[in-house]
């Protein structure tokens, strides 16, 4: 029996965009992370589950490197989470990266990408 830990609403600035002009100024990106843990924690002990506070360090680190695609942001963060936490307790990591102000004429439009990593392989979606 497992459980899912979801961390949502992480809005951070990123130099993101296909054109140099778009990347020249930081723009808001919203991130959401879902961690599926293999086993429920034993008692009330952080050592028996995953410490999602690593996101405080990983999110700014990942967003510090400019990139063209929001897809790249999601993939980099998913891979950084797996590299940091490992697969010992994780079954799946899903990252949703949302570009809150994409260069679209449609008022209020956002663009998001979802990337998933699973324990037994590298599923990408």
Secondary structure, 3 states (H helix, E strand, C coil): CCEEEEEEEEEEEECECCCHHHHHCCEEEEEEEEEEECCCCCCCCHHHCCCHHHHHHHHHHHHCCCECCHHHHHHHHHHHHHHHHCCCCEEEEEEEEEECCCCCCCCCCCEEEEEEEECCECCCC
